[in-house]
Amino acid sequence: MTLRDGETYGRNDPIDLSAARLERSAVKLLLQYLERARQLQKLATSEADPAFREQLLEQAQAYRKLAAKRAKDHALPAPDISFDGL
């Protein structure tokens, strides 16, 4: 694409590549948040101490909320953060 004064903008433009990297990193972090939430929930299923189990579940829910915020902040589709506990 040619802009005024002969400037070009397209797939190889540094601005375009930078935006793509930011989006990829946002998605990567969102997925990491969801994975950590899943891991914490799995740990909670085998935890015998009810108080510690509750802490694990609360932390898992916090990671789900972080993922939802990341999605919203970067105009990404909202992940399913529903959580039934154990």
C-alpha atoms as a printed R data frame, in Angstrom:
   type eleno elety resid chain resno       x       y      z
1  ATOM     1    CA   MET     A     1   0.000   0.000  0.000
2  ATOM     2    CA   THR     A     2   1.386   3.416 -0.912
3  ATOM     3    CA   LEU     A     3   0.767   6.380  1.338
4  ATOM     4    CA   ARG     A     4   1.360  10.069  0.735
5  ATOM     5    CA   ASP     A     5   4.829  11.109 -0.313
6  ATOM     6    CA   GLY     A     6   5.664   7.629 -1.603
7  ATOM     7    CA   GLU     A     7   5.761   5.959  1.822
8  ATOM     8    CA   THR     A     8   4.711   2.351  1.784
9  ATOM     9    CA   TYR     A     9   2.871   0.280  4.305
10 ATOM    10    CA   GLY     A    10   2.315  -3.421  4.038
11 ATOM    11    CA   ARG     A    11   3.104  -6.878  5.281
12 ATOM    12    CA   ASN     A    12   6.792  -6.216  5.780
13 ATOM    13    CA   ASP     A    13   6.391  -2.859  7.458
14 ATOM    14    CA   PRO     A    14   8.043  -2.785 10.925
15 ATOM    15    CA   ILE     A    15   4.854  -1.356 12.448
16 ATOM    16    CA   ASP     A    16   2.789  -4.177 10.973
17 ATOM    17    CA   LEU     A    17   5.232  -6.839 12.194
18 ATOM    18    CA   SER     A    18   5.375  -5.289 15.646
19 ATOM    19    CA   ALA     A    19   1.581  -5.378 15.947
20 ATOM    20    CA   ALA     A    20   1.563  -9.029 14.903
21 ATOM    21    CA   ARG     A    21   4.182  -9.870 17.535
22 ATOM    22    CA   LEU     A    22   2.185  -8.075 20.208
23 ATOM    23    CA   GLU     A    23  -0.940 -10.006 19.283
24 ATOM    24    CA   ARG     A    24   0.939 -13.322 19.330
25 ATOM    25    CA   SER     A    25   2.440 -12.541 22.730
26 ATOM    26    CA   ALA     A    26  -0.988 -11.541 24.065
27 ATOM    27    CA   VAL     A    27  -2.463 -14.835 22.881
28 ATOM    28    CA   LYS     A    28   0.490 -16.775 24.264
29 ATOM    29    CA   LEU     A    29   0.121 -15.202 27.699
30 ATOM    30    CA   LEU     A    30  -3.643 -15.735 27.657
31 ATOM    31    CA   LEU     A    31  -3.090 -19.430 26.923
32 ATOM    32    CA   GLN     A    32  -0.491 -19.648 29.687
33 ATOM    33    CA   TYR     A    33  -2.988 -18.173 32.152
34 ATOM    34    CA   LEU     A    34  -5.613 -20.720 31.150
35 ATOM    35    CA   GLU     A    35  -3.111 -23.589 31.352
36 ATOM    36    CA   ARG     A    36  -2.024 -22.515 34.834
37 ATOM    37    CA   ALA     A    37  -5.660 -22.345 35.920
38 ATOM    38    CA   ARG     A    38  -6.178 -25.887 34.627
39 ATOM    39    CA   GLN     A    39  -3.079 -27.114 36.476
40 ATOM    40    CA   LEU     A    40  -4.199 -25.526 39.744
41 ATOM    41    CA   GLN     A    41  -7.669 -27.007 39.413
42 ATOM    42    CA   LYS     A    42  -6.156 -30.429 38.776
43 ATOM    43    CA   LEU     A    43  -3.949 -30.070 41.871
44 ATOM    44    CA   ALA     A    44  -7.001 -29.109 43.888
45 ATOM    45    CA   THR     A    45  -8.813 -32.317 42.942
46 ATOM    46    CA   SER     A    46  -6.196 -34.407 44.722
47 ATOM    47    CA   GLU     A    47  -5.634 -32.089 47.694
48 ATOM    48    CA   ALA     A    48  -6.785 -33.533 51.035
49 ATOM    49    CA   ASP     A    49  -6.583 -30.287 53.021
50 ATOM    50    CA   PRO     A    50  -9.853 -28.385 52.415
51 ATOM    51    CA   ALA     A    51  -8.342 -24.979 53.209
52 ATOM    52    CA   PHE     A    52  -5.446 -25.483 50.803
53 ATOM    53    CA   ARG     A    53  -7.807 -26.909 48.167
54 ATOM    54    CA   GLU     A    54  -9.877 -23.728 48.406
55 ATOM    55    CA   GLN     A    55  -6.751 -21.591 47.984
56 ATOM    56    CA   LEU     A    56  -5.798 -23.534 44.867
57 ATOM    57    CA   LEU     A    57  -9.276 -23.081 43.420
58 ATOM    58    CA   GLU     A    58  -9.240 -19.362 44.195
59 ATOM    59    CA   GLN     A    59  -5.890 -19.020 42.478
60 ATOM    60    CA   ALA     A    60  -7.192 -20.952 39.454
61 ATOM    61    CA   GLN     A    61 -10.152 -18.574 39.240
62 ATOM    62    CA   ALA     A    62  -7.809 -15.575 39.465
63 ATOM    63    CA   TYR     A    63  -5.840 -16.912 36.479
64 ATOM    64    CA   ARG     A    64  -9.085 -17.328 34.528
65 ATOM    65    CA   LYS     A    65  -9.971 -13.706 35.263
66 ATOM    66    CA   LEU     A    66  -6.520 -12.589 34.107
67 ATOM    67    CA   ALA     A    67  -7.050 -14.483 30.858
68 ATOM    68    CA   ALA     A    68 -10.425 -12.800 30.333
69 ATOM    69    CA   LYS     A    69  -8.906  -9.369 30.996
70 ATOM    70    CA   ARG     A    70  -6.045 -10.047 28.587
71 ATOM    71    CA   ALA     A    71  -8.550 -11.074 25.908
72 ATOM    72    CA   LYS     A    72 -10.632  -7.947 26.446
73 ATOM    73    CA   ASP     A    73  -7.594  -5.631 26.494
74 ATOM    74    CA   HIS     A    74  -6.380  -7.015 23.166
75 ATOM    75    CA   ALA     A    75  -9.782  -7.348 21.477
76 ATOM    76    CA   LEU     A    76  -9.487 -11.127 21.385
77 ATOM    77    CA   PRO     A    77 -12.391 -13.561 21.722
78 ATOM    78    CA   ALA     A    78 -13.281 -14.038 25.355
79 ATOM    79    CA   PRO     A    79 -12.226 -17.412 26.750
80 ATOM    80    CA   ASP     A    80 -14.708 -19.537 28.642
81 ATOM    81    CA   ILE     A    81 -13.776 -18.834 32.244
82 ATOM    82    CA   SER     A    82 -16.733 -20.593 33.809
83 ATOM    83    CA   PHE     A    83 -15.730 -22.578 36.831
84 ATOM    84    CA   ASP     A    84 -17.782 -25.073 38.802
85 ATOM    85    CA   GLY     A    85 -15.192 -25.782 41.455
86 ATOM    86    CA   LEU     A    86 -14.982 -29.358 42.625
